[in-house]
């Protein structure tokens, strides 16, 4: 099902069926302990955030850093690029990504704010 870029809960991974109207969501596989990791592309502070969102299995011991933060005002958003599509994120998350991204190499981050399910529906045990 296609999602609009204004839908904060629509984070997804592009598939072969991706269209210009949005992503098709690829569910995680609980049997292989999959999570989503945001790969920040290099950039200087103040430049637009460019990234990809990848599914990885914790069983493969992927390398990433974790970011957990205060959500803040979910209506105050800024856009970041994920798979070449603009996606709204909270101002707090965009500010954190600006400061955490490297200038010369990609950086992989697991962020609790980069999940496709609204926080009210998350199970705490599934986040950690």
Phi and psi in degrees as a GROMACS rama.xvg file:
@    title "Ramachandran Plot"
@    xaxis  label "Phi"
@    yaxis  label "Psi"
@TYPE xy
-73.8341  143.231  UNK-2
-116.76  154.939  UNK-3
-90.4152  156.833  UNK-4
-67.8503  -15.055  UNK-5
-82.7461  -8.63925  UNK-6
-88.0113  103.357  UNK-7
-61.6258  -23.7194  UNK-8
-91.0332  11.2382  UNK-9
-99.7979  19.5617  UNK-10
-54.0537  136.185  UNK-11
-158.138  173.774  UNK-12
-106.785  132.95  UNK-13
-67.9741  145.324  UNK-14
-120.873  -179.236  UNK-15
-60.7541  -23.7973  UNK-16
-89.3371  9.51153  UNK-17
-58.4848  139.919  UNK-18
-125.608  175.337  UNK-19
-68.219  -15.9471  UNK-20
-86.669  -8.52261  UNK-21
153.534  -170.128  UNK-22
-99.9803  158.676  UNK-23
-100.409  131.633  UNK-24
-74.9981  131.026  UNK-25
-104.148  112.432  UNK-26
-66.7455  155.812  UNK-27
-81.0972  151.943  UNK-28
-98.4152  108.721  UNK-29
-66.8856  -24.275  UNK-30
-67.4293  -27.0091  UNK-31
-109.27  14.2819  UNK-32
52.8774  51.9747  UNK-33
-79.1923  145.839  UNK-34
-135.422  170.593  UNK-35
-106.278  133.907  UNK-36
-122.667  130.489  UNK-37
-89.8179  124.384  UNK-38
-101.289  110.978  UNK-39
-81.8847  126.989  UNK-40
-78.7835  152.661  UNK-41
-58.3968  148.616  UNK-42
-178.099  162.747  UNK-43
-91.2793  155.75  UNK-44
-55.2941  132.668  UNK-45
96.1228  -20.8113  UNK-46
-76.0211  156.33  UNK-47
-58.2462  145.26  UNK-48
-78.1709  127.083  UNK-49
-121.122  130.372  UNK-50
-153.341  172.599  UNK-51
-130.104  156.424  UNK-52
-119.597  116.251  UNK-53
-116.973  145.835  UNK-54
-90.9559  128.312  UNK-55
-131.72  152.545  UNK-56
-96.7037  131.679  UNK-57
-64.8018  -23.1369  UNK-58
-65.4473  -23.3173  UNK-59
-86.1733  2.43772  UNK-60
51.9588  56.9448  UNK-61
-67.6654  152.542  UNK-62
-94.6164  122.996  UNK-63
-162.693  166.679  UNK-64
-114.423  149.319  UNK-65
-101.178  140.996  UNK-66
-129.435  119.833  UNK-67
-127.328  136.977  UNK-68
-154.383  173.007  UNK-69
-73.9097  129.263  UNK-70
-60.4649  -41.6793  UNK-71
72.2254  -157.225  UNK-72
-77.6135  108.787  UNK-73
-70.557  -11.985  UNK-74
-88.1772  -16.2059  UNK-75
-90.777  105.148  UNK-76
-125.003  162.256  UNK-77
-135.344  156.107  UNK-78
-94.0916  141.864  UNK-79
-125.162  159.497  UNK-80
-93.4258  124.02  UNK-81
-126.329  116.928  UNK-82
53.6104  42.8436  UNK-83
65.6567  18.3528  UNK-84
-121.627  137.941  UNK-85
-74.7427  131.104  UNK-86
-128.659  135.586  UNK-87
-78.0984  136.659  UNK-88
-133.685  163.322  UNK-89
-64.6507  154.073  UNK-90
-58.4212  -36.9352  UNK-91
-59.7962  -45.3867  UNK-92
-67.2131  -43.3963  UNK-93
-60.4883  -41.2253  UNK-94
-64.3203  -40.9858  UNK-95
-64.8375  -43.15  UNK-96
-64.9926  -36.0039  UNK-97
-58.0283  -42.8528  UNK-98
-79.5372  -27.6018  UNK-99
-87.9198  -22.9838  UNK-100
-70.1932  144.81  UNK-101
-85.1834  154.882  UNK-102
-81.5932  -27.6391  UNK-103
-117.472  -10.024  UNK-104
-147.758  156.976  UNK-105
-65.5973  157.702  UNK-106
-136.506  129.074  UNK-107
-98.6201  127.279  UNK-108
-133.372  132.35  UNK-109
-95.7735  123.215  UNK-110
-126.982  130.728  UNK-111
-60.7022  -19.2041  UNK-112
-84.492  -0.952808  UNK-113
-107.539  32.6337  UNK-114
-103.584  151.15  UNK-115
-80.5955  -3.89523  UNK-116
-106.946  132.997  UNK-117
-56.6616  145.416  UNK-118
-56.6896  -29.475  UNK-119
-64.339  -21.6139  UNK-120
-98.7252  -4.16477  UNK-121
-73.9396  146.301  UNK-122
-99.1582  127.131  UNK-123
-53.1501  -39.608  UNK-124
-64.1486  -22.504  UNK-125
-84.8599  -13.7786  UNK-126
-84.906  -29.2892  UNK-127
